[in-house]
Amino acid sequence: MKALEASYSVAYLIAKSGAAEVIGETLVKPAAKVMVQLMIGDKASKAIDCVPLSNNTVHRRITDMAENVKQQLLSRVQKSRYYALQADESTDIVNLANLLLFVRYELNNEVHYDILFCQPIPIHTTGEAIFKVIDDFIKNNDLDWSRCVGISTDGARAMIGSKKGVVASIQAVAPEAKSTHCCIHREALATQNMQADLKQVLDEAVKIISFVKGLPLNARLFSQLCDEMGSDFTQLLFHTEVRWLSVEKF
């Protein structure tokens, strides 16, 4: 039992660090044996061999723990009188569309906030496709749409379309759900009615950053310039669609 407990504990640390699962067998276990042998002795070092840390074993342990966490969360949401959702569709670095869904629910008279899932959207990122991913998850995990009292999204047409948007589709199955605009995107909303002098400053900043990030050489030269000036930071933030620089594409 101790070896099994140790296996799960190490698998948890590997998952938490984001390291490759094979590291348990190639680094963690050999390192543990060396340390134990030097500090305690050969007998204790041989006990480390009983801890299963192969690539497949670590993968199974991480999958088991992830499934357990998922079931705990689902159980909490199922017991909650009400829950609210927050959805955001985003494209990752390899141009794959992913849907993030967060849930806010009641537990022991307190409001809790957790990520419900992150799932890929197979082909189209239309309102119907996004709603289908959410609807399938809700139904397959025995969650009750009638308890959904809120849905928060950004201002994309696929989300807030009056007929086929995600919000309209959710309100069709959860009439009590109130729609709110996600606060993460408030900066993008602020740019729509900005004062002329502030807008000019923003436009100039966008042009400068676009020039720096437009070519790798420009970014390297900018980094060297900042370093020579003794700046604490030498890199600009990457473009993100929900921040100030969303007013212009790089």
Secondary structure per residue as TSV (DSSP state, phi and psi in degrees):
chain	resnum	aa	ss	phi	psi
A	1	M	-	360.0	-37.4
A	2	K	H	-63.3	-38.8
A	3	A	H	-66.0	-38.7
A	4	L	H	-66.1	-42.8
A	5	E	H	-62.8	-41.3
A	6	A	H	-65.0	-37.8
A	7	S	H	-62.8	-44.7
A	8	Y	H	-66.2	-38.9
A	9	S	H	-64.6	-42.5
A	10	V	H	-68.9	-40.6
A	11	A	H	-60.5	-37.6
A	12	Y	H	-63.6	-43.4
A	13	L	H	-64.8	-38.8
A	14	I	H	-63.7	-45.1
A	15	A	H	-64.7	-40.2
A	16	K	H	-65.7	-34.5
A	17	S	H	-81.1	-16.1
A	18	G	T	76.9	14.9
A	19	A	-	-78.3	164.6
A	20	A	-	-65.8	144.3
A	21	E	T	-63.3	-28.2
A	22	V	T	-68.9	-12.5
A	23	I	H	-65.3	-24.9
A	24	G	I	-61.8	-40.6
A	25	E	I	-85.1	-32.2
A	26	T	I	-91.2	-23.3
A	27	L	I	-130.5	-52.7
A	28	V	I	-62.2	-50.3
A	29	K	H	-65.4	-48.0
A	30	P	H	-60.0	-39.4
A	31	A	H	-65.5	-40.8
A	32	A	H	-62.8	-40.6
A	33	K	H	-64.0	-41.8
A	34	V	H	-64.0	-45.7
A	35	M	H	-64.5	-45.0
A	36	V	H	-65.8	-40.3
A	37	Q	H	-62.6	-42.6
A	38	L	H	-73.7	-35.3
A	39	M	H	-90.4	-31.9
A	40	I	T	-118.3	-48.6
A	41	G	-	145.2	172.5
A	42	D	H	-64.7	-37.7
A	43	K	H	-61.2	-44.2
A	44	A	H	-68.6	-33.9
A	45	S	H	-64.7	-36.2
A	46	K	H	-67.4	-26.2
A	47	A	H	-66.8	-26.2
A	48	I	G	-63.9	-28.5
A	49	D	G	-62.4	-21.8
A	50	C	G	-77.2	-12.6
A	51	V	S	-85.1	113.9
A	52	P	-	-75.7	119.2
A	53	L	-	-136.8	29.4
A	54	S	-	-67.0	165.3
A	55	N	H	-55.7	-49.1
A	56	N	H	-65.8	-37.3
A	57	T	H	-65.7	-46.2
A	58	V	H	-61.3	-40.2
A	59	H	H	-60.5	-44.0
A	60	R	H	-64.6	-41.3
A	61	R	H	-61.4	-45.6
A	62	I	H	-64.4	-41.5
A	63	T	H	-62.5	-42.6
A	64	D	H	-61.9	-45.0
A	65	M	H	-66.9	-39.8
A	66	A	H	-63.2	-42.0
A	67	E	H	-65.4	-38.0
A	68	N	H	-64.9	-43.0
A	69	V	H	-62.9	-41.1
A	70	K	H	-61.2	-45.5
A	71	Q	H	-66.4	-35.7
A	72	Q	H	-62.8	-44.4
A	73	L	H	-64.4	-45.5
A	74	L	H	-60.9	-38.6
A	75	S	H	-63.2	-38.9
A	76	R	H	-65.8	-44.6
A	77	V	H	-66.1	-37.9
A	78	Q	H	-63.7	-33.3
A	79	K	H	-83.1	-16.9
A	80	S	S	-72.1	141.8
A	81	R	S	-67.7	-35.7
A	82	Y	-	-140.7	159.3
A	83	Y	E	-151.0	157.7
A	84	A	E	-130.2	151.2
A	85	L	E	-117.1	152.6
A	86	Q	E	-134.2	122.0
A	87	A	E	-118.0	143.0
A	88	D	E	-149.1	124.3
A	89	E	E	-100.7	130.9
A	90	S	E	-143.2	153.7
A	91	T	E	-104.3	129.2
A	92	D	-	-83.9	-171.3
A	93	I	T	-66.9	-21.9
A	94	V	T	-104.0	21.4
A	95	N	S	64.7	29.0
A	96	L	-	-98.1	133.2
A	97	A	E	-83.7	129.0
A	98	N	E	-126.1	145.4
A	99	L	E	-111.3	121.5
A	100	L	E	-101.0	130.6
A	101	L	E	-127.9	122.1
A	102	F	E	-107.2	154.0
A	103	V	E	-131.8	140.5
A	104	R	E	-119.4	127.6
A	105	Y	E	-144.1	172.5
A	106	E	E	-102.7	133.7
A	107	L	E	-148.7	120.9
A	108	N	T	53.7	45.1
A	109	N	T	63.4	21.3
A	110	E	E	-127.9	152.1
A	111	V	E	-93.0	127.4
A	112	H	E	-116.8	154.1
A	113	Y	E	-134.1	121.2
A	114	D	E	-141.1	160.1
A	115	I	E	-80.2	128.2
A	116	L	E	-85.9	-44.9
A	117	F	E	-167.4	164.5
A	118	C	E	-133.1	113.0
A	119	Q	E	-131.3	145.6
A	120	P	E	-73.4	149.5
A	121	I	-	-99.6	116.7
A	122	P	-	-51.9	-57.0
A	123	I	S	-128.6	-79.9
A	124	H	-	-87.1	149.2
A	125	T	-	-107.3	41.0
A	126	T	S	-77.7	168.4
A	127	G	H	-59.7	-40.8
A	128	E	H	-64.5	-41.6
A	129	A	H	-66.0	-42.5
A	130	I	H	-66.1	-43.3
A	131	F	H	-63.8	-36.2
A	132	K	H	-62.5	-40.2
A	133	V	H	-62.4	-44.1
A	134	I	H	-67.3	-46.3
A	135	D	H	-62.7	-41.9
A	136	D	H	-62.4	-40.8
A	137	F	H	-66.1	-44.5
A	138	I	H	-60.4	-46.3
A	139	K	H	-71.7	-41.7
A	140	N	H	-68.5	-18.6
A	141	N	T	-112.9	19.9
A	142	D	T	58.0	37.9
A	143	L	-	-94.0	148.3
A	144	D	-	-100.1	117.5
A	145	W	G	-61.4	-30.7
A	146	S	G	-65.8	-17.9
A	147	R	G	-89.7	-5.5
A	148	C	E	-76.7	120.5
A	149	V	E	-116.2	2.3
A	150	G	E	-162.1	147.0
A	151	I	E	-141.2	124.2
A	152	S	E	-115.9	130.0
A	153	T	E	-141.9	177.8
A	154	D	-	-86.8	-169.6
A	155	G	S	-95.8	16.2
A	156	A	-	-64.5	149.7
A	157	R	H	-62.0	-36.5
A	158	A	H	-63.6	-25.1
A	159	M	H	-88.4	-44.8
A	160	I	H	-112.1	13.8
A	161	G	-	-55.0	136.5
A	162	S	T	-66.6	-26.0
A	163	K	T	-110.4	-48.2
A	164	K	T	-116.6	12.6
A	165	G	S	-73.3	164.2
A	166	V	H	-61.8	-43.0
A	167	V	H	-61.3	-46.3
A	168	A	H	-62.3	-39.8
A	169	S	H	-66.5	-40.1
A	170	I	H	-68.4	-41.9
A	171	Q	H	-66.9	-20.7
A	172	A	H	-70.7	-32.4
A	173	V	H	-101.7	-14.5
A	174	A	-	-133.8	79.9
A	175	P	T	-58.5	-24.5
A	176	E	T	-82.0	-7.6
A	177	A	-	-72.1	124.9
A	178	K	E	-97.9	136.3
A	179	S	E	-93.1	135.0
A	180	T	E	-132.8	153.2
A	181	H	E	-86.7	130.0
A	182	C	-	-58.2	131.3
A	183	C	G	-69.4	-17.9
A	184	I	G	-62.4	-27.7
A	185	H	G	-97.3	15.9
A	186	R	H	-65.1	-28.9
A	187	E	H	-65.1	-40.3
A	188	A	H	-64.6	-37.0
A	189	L	H	-67.7	-37.1
A	190	A	H	-63.6	-30.3
A	191	T	G	-71.3	-15.9
A	192	Q	G	-73.2	-28.2
A	193	N	G	-130.6	54.3
A	194	M	-	-91.1	147.2
A	195	Q	-	-62.8	152.0
A	196	A	H	-60.1	-41.5
A	197	D	H	-69.0	-38.3
A	198	L	H	-69.1	-37.5
A	199	K	H	-63.0	-37.7
A	200	Q	H	-64.6	-42.2
A	201	V	H	-62.8	-43.1
A	202	L	H	-62.9	-43.9
A	203	D	H	-61.2	-42.0
A	204	E	H	-64.9	-41.0
A	205	A	H	-63.7	-40.7
A	206	V	H	-64.8	-41.3
A	207	K	H	-62.6	-43.0
A	208	I	H	-64.6	-47.1
A	209	I	H	-67.9	-37.8
A	210	S	H	-62.1	-38.3
A	211	F	H	-66.8	-44.0
A	212	V	H	-65.9	-43.9
A	213	K	H	-86.2	-6.1
A	214	G	H	-69.0	-32.8
A	215	L	S	-131.0	140.6
A	216	P	H	-56.9	-37.2
A	217	L	H	-62.2	-43.5
A	218	N	H	-60.2	-40.9
A	219	A	H	-64.9	-39.6
A	220	R	H	-68.2	-40.8
A	221	L	H	-64.4	-40.0
A	222	F	H	-63.2	-41.4
A	223	S	H	-62.5	-42.4
A	224	Q	H	-64.5	-40.5
A	225	L	H	-61.0	-45.4
A	226	C	H	-63.7	-38.9
A	227	D	H	-65.3	-41.7
A	228	E	H	-67.6	-27.4
A	229	M	T	-84.0	-4.5
A	230	G	T	77.3	26.0
A	231	S	-	-71.4	149.4
A	232	D	S	-70.3	-30.0
A	233	F	-	-122.6	142.9
A	234	T	-	-123.1	3.4
A	235	Q	-	-129.5	148.2
A	236	L	-	-90.5	153.9
A	237	L	-	-67.4	147.5
A	238	F	-	-70.2	158.6
A	239	H	-	-65.3	136.0
A	240	T	-	-136.0	136.8
A	241	E	T	-68.5	-19.6
A	242	V	T	-103.7	13.6
A	243	R	S	-113.6	-172.3
A	244	W	G	-58.3	-35.5
A	245	L	G	-77.4	5.8
A	246	S	G	-68.5	-9.0
A	247	V	G	-73.7	-12.1
A	248	E	S	-147.9	139.5
A	249	K	-	-88.1	143.6
A	250	F	-	-84.6	360.0
